[in-house]
Every structure is written in C-alpha cells, then in structure tokens.
Amino acid sequence: MGWGSAYSLFNTVADALIEANATDEIKEKTLTTVIARLQAEDWDTELDSLQSYLDDPTIVRAFAANDITWPEG
C-alpha cells in the first residue's frame, strides 16, 4: 500500500518555496530531491500533486526528472 498523504507534504513544501519567491533553480533542485525521497517511501499520489502545479514549468520539470509526467489526452 502506498503513501497517499504525501501529497500534503509535497504541496506544503512547494507552496512555501513559491511564497518565498525561491529561484527556479532552488525550487527545481529542492523539489526534485523531495519527490525522489517521497517515491522511495512509496508515494502513490504523485499525479495529484503534479496536477496542482501544471502551470509551474519548474515544478513540472522536477516531476519529470523523477519520471512523473502528466498523462496526455
């Protein structure tokens, strides 16, 4: 069974970086690492978080760096 509540943790970190006006470089590097760690703990709601940030190319890249992309179509 996966870790479904991790989306709340991820979204909290992502929102904090956005609110702090973190640079794209810091945001991408930080969130790429966070995503990898959450996946290692069997995160199974990645797409829920990704969907919340589809309008942020930096966050989308962080997901893509961990082989998570929004399904087309």
ChimeraX commands (.cxc) that place a marker at each C-alpha (Angstrom):
marker #1 position 0.00,0.00,0.00 radius 0.5
marker #1 position 1.33,3.40,-0.96 radius 0.5
marker #1 position 1.72,6.61,0.97 radius 0.5
marker #1 position -1.24,8.68,-0.19 radius 0.5
marker #1 position -0.93,11.56,2.29 radius 0.5
marker #1 position 2.49,12.55,0.98 radius 0.5
marker #1 position 0.81,14.92,-1.46 radius 0.5
marker #1 position 0.07,17.21,1.52 radius 0.5
marker #1 position 3.74,17.22,2.50 radius 0.5
marker #1 position 4.89,17.87,-1.05 radius 0.5
marker #1 position 2.33,20.63,-1.63 radius 0.5
marker #1 position 3.32,22.33,1.63 radius 0.5
marker #1 position 6.98,22.43,0.59 radius 0.5
marker #1 position 6.17,23.54,-2.96 radius 0.5
marker #1 position 3.84,26.28,-1.72 radius 0.5
marker #1 position 6.45,27.51,0.76 radius 0.5
marker #1 position 9.07,27.77,-1.99 radius 0.5
marker #1 position 6.62,29.66,-4.19 radius 0.5
marker #1 position 5.64,32.00,-1.37 radius 0.5
marker #1 position 9.31,32.66,-0.55 radius 0.5
marker #1 position 9.95,33.56,-4.20 radius 0.5
marker #1 position 12.64,30.90,-4.43 radius 0.5
marker #1 position 14.57,30.95,-7.68 radius 0.5
marker #1 position 13.64,28.38,-10.29 radius 0.5
marker #1 position 16.99,26.69,-9.71 radius 0.5
marker #1 position 16.42,26.30,-5.97 radius 0.5
marker #1 position 12.79,25.27,-6.43 radius 0.5
marker #1 position 13.64,22.63,-9.03 radius 0.5
marker #1 position 16.62,21.21,-7.15 radius 0.5
marker #1 position 14.74,21.07,-3.86 radius 0.5
marker #1 position 11.55,19.58,-5.24 radius 0.5
marker #1 position 13.38,17.05,-7.40 radius 0.5
marker #1 position 15.00,15.75,-4.22 radius 0.5
marker #1 position 11.74,15.82,-2.24 radius 0.5
marker #1 position 9.93,13.91,-4.98 radius 0.5
marker #1 position 12.68,11.26,-5.09 radius 0.5
marker #1 position 12.52,10.79,-1.32 radius 0.5
marker #1 position 8.74,10.54,-1.29 radius 0.5
marker #1 position 8.85,7.99,-4.12 radius 0.5
marker #1 position 11.36,5.95,-2.12 radius 0.5
marker #1 position 8.71,5.83,0.63 radius 0.5
marker #1 position 6.09,4.51,-1.85 radius 0.5
marker #1 position 4.32,7.79,-2.64 radius 0.5
marker #1 position 1.29,6.91,-4.72 radius 0.5
marker #1 position -0.47,10.26,-5.19 radius 0.5
marker #1 position 2.21,11.98,-7.27 radius 0.5
marker #1 position -0.24,12.89,-10.00 radius 0.5
marker #1 position -2.50,14.63,-7.51 radius 0.5
marker #1 position 0.36,16.96,-6.59 radius 0.5
marker #1 position 1.54,17.35,-10.16 radius 0.5
marker #1 position -1.94,18.36,-11.24 radius 0.5
marker #1 position -1.88,21.19,-8.69 radius 0.5
marker #1 position 1.24,22.67,-10.30 radius 0.5
marker #1 position 0.79,22.09,-14.02 radius 0.5
marker #1 position 1.01,25.85,-14.54 radius 0.5
marker #1 position 4.50,25.96,-12.99 radius 0.5
marker #1 position 7.09,24.70,-15.53 radius 0.5
marker #1 position 9.79,24.45,-12.88 radius 0.5
marker #1 position 7.75,22.08,-10.73 radius 0.5
marker #1 position 6.69,20.11,-13.79 radius 0.5
marker #1 position 10.42,19.66,-14.62 radius 0.5
marker #1 position 11.10,18.42,-11.08 radius 0.5
marker #1 position 8.44,15.76,-11.52 radius 0.5
marker #1 position 9.74,14.86,-14.98 radius 0.5
marker #1 position 13.24,14.43,-13.55 radius 0.5
marker #1 position 11.69,11.66,-11.45 radius 0.5
marker #1 position 9.87,10.09,-14.42 radius 0.5
marker #1 position 6.48,11.51,-13.46 radius 0.5
marker #1 position 4.60,13.25,-16.24 radius 0.5
marker #1 position 1.01,14.30,-16.74 radius 0.5
marker #1 position -0.85,11.84,-18.98 radius 0.5
marker #1 position -1.71,13.34,-22.36 radius 0.5
marker #1 position -5.09,13.01,-23.88 radius 0.5
marker link #1:1,2 radius 0.2
marker link #1:2,3 radius 0.2
marker link #1:3,4 radius 0.2
marker link #1:4,5 radius 0.2
marker link #1:5,6 radius 0.2
marker link #1:6,7 radius 0.2
marker link #1:7,8 radius 0.2
marker link #1:8,9 radius 0.2
marker link #1:9,10 radius 0.2
marker link #1:10,11 radius 0.2
marker link #1:11,12 radius 0.2
marker link #1:12,13 radius 0.2
marker link #1:13,14 radius 0.2
marker link #1:14,15 radius 0.2
marker link #1:15,16 radius 0.2
marker link #1:16,17 radius 0.2
marker link #1:17,18 radius 0.2
marker link #1:18,19 radius 0.2
marker link #1:19,20 radius 0.2
marker link #1:20,21 radius 0.2
marker link #1:21,22 radius 0.2
marker link #1:22,23 radius 0.2
marker link #1:23,24 radius 0.2
marker link #1:24,25 radius 0.2
marker link #1:25,26 radius 0.2
marker link #1:26,27 radius 0.2
marker link #1:27,28 radius 0.2
marker link #1:28,29 radius 0.2
marker link #1:29,30 radius 0.2
marker link #1:30,31 radius 0.2
marker link #1:31,32 radius 0.2
marker link #1:32,33 radius 0.2
marker link #1:33,34 radius 0.2
marker link #1:34,35 radius 0.2
marker link #1:35,36 radius 0.2
marker link #1:36,37 radius 0.2
marker link #1:37,38 radius 0.2
marker link #1:38,39 radius 0.2
marker link #1:39,40 radius 0.2
marker link #1:40,41 radius 0.2
marker link #1:41,42 radius 0.2
marker link #1:42,43 radius 0.2
marker link #1:43,44 radius 0.2
marker link #1:44,45 radius 0.2
marker link #1:45,46 radius 0.2
marker link #1:46,47 radius 0.2
marker link #1:47,48 radius 0.2
marker link #1:48,49 radius 0.2
marker link #1:49,50 radius 0.2
marker link #1:50,51 radius 0.2
marker link #1:51,52 radius 0.2
marker link #1:52,53 radius 0.2
marker link #1:53,54 radius 0.2
marker link #1:54,55 radius 0.2
marker link #1:55,56 radius 0.2
marker link #1:56,57 radius 0.2
marker link #1:57,58 radius 0.2
marker link #1:58,59 radius 0.2
marker link #1:59,60 radius 0.2
marker link #1:60,61 radius 0.2
marker link #1:61,62 radius 0.2
marker link #1:62,63 radius 0.2
marker link #1:63,64 radius 0.2
marker link #1:64,65 radius 0.2
marker link #1:65,66 radius 0.2
marker link #1:66,67 radius 0.2
marker link #1:67,68 radius 0.2
marker link #1:68,69 radius 0.2
marker link #1:69,70 radius 0.2
marker link #1:70,71 radius 0.2
marker link #1:71,72 radius 0.2
marker link #1:72,73 radius 0.2
view
